[in-house]
Amino acid sequence: PASHIDENTFRDISIEIKQAIQAKNRLKPGDTQKAVFDVLYDPDMPQVAQDAFQRAVDIWAELLNSNAKINVIALWQELGPNVLGSAGPGTYYRNFSGAARANTWYPIALAEKMAGQDLNSPDDFDIVARFSSEQNWYYGTTGTPAVGQFDFTSVVLHELCHGLGFVGSMGVEGTQGYFGLGTEVPVIFDTFIQNEKDQNVIDTLLFPNPSTALRNELISENLFFNAPLTVASNNNEKIKLYAPTIFDAGSSIFHLDDRTYPAGTVNSLMTPTAGIREINYEVGPIALGMFAEMGWKGSSIIHTPLKDFESATEVLVSAKIFSDSTIIDG
């Protein structure tokens, strides 16, 4: 959503990421570990918008590692006067080889990173993104939008974050709260959500799925993302999520609380609204910590399950280990 408040703030790309992007532009491609994005642009999207979109893609490509190409479709549509854009995973996978948690849904781009290979068809879109063709956009790089303009690159950076995994399955319908994408299985983001009593909201002994008790948690204004790496990046404080008393399917739960992380601060990119002249090219330590916890940084053991045998015999178990953390080849 657009807040229509003139924030007039600017957070540039970090020096490290800016230098990495510049170096990549000078060198021949060859680092297969860095995330590679393949964007299919709506033919109606102006070239200046595509260029601004690519700047957001370049930032994410430097922040993430993956052996699987991330396919994105970028649509250019009329979304209404108060909507800047939206994005989400093309699909979800669970119980794949390399998954860190069993019986847990993973957004497809994250699942493929953990599996070390494509899981869906190579032509399927891993992220589906829509952006408003009606807004007064700023596409420049100087950080000087005119009064009334929204920064396109910042909004794309935010929406790609949703498509890459800053999303879950919590929802409210009437008096009932629910999760699971129509199943009893949570999305990986859901598994880290706690209330102020450190109770996990996917604990169905406390909050049945669906139930009024779960709904009350989702509109409590007191929900947090609690995981060690993320908390460490936030002065050892749990991450406060946006959980207003009226549930908003486009904003609730899967954003950071905007009062705790206001515009212009280091973790403000993933708050629920974007203001006029609010420019933010920094994903922030909290969001990156959340991504690391969910699986964007870590190790995966990839193997082919063995068949059953009728009698005892010697069996060769073969596995590959992928890691972008502390495990070193050999």
Disulfide bonds with the S-S distance in Angstrom:
none
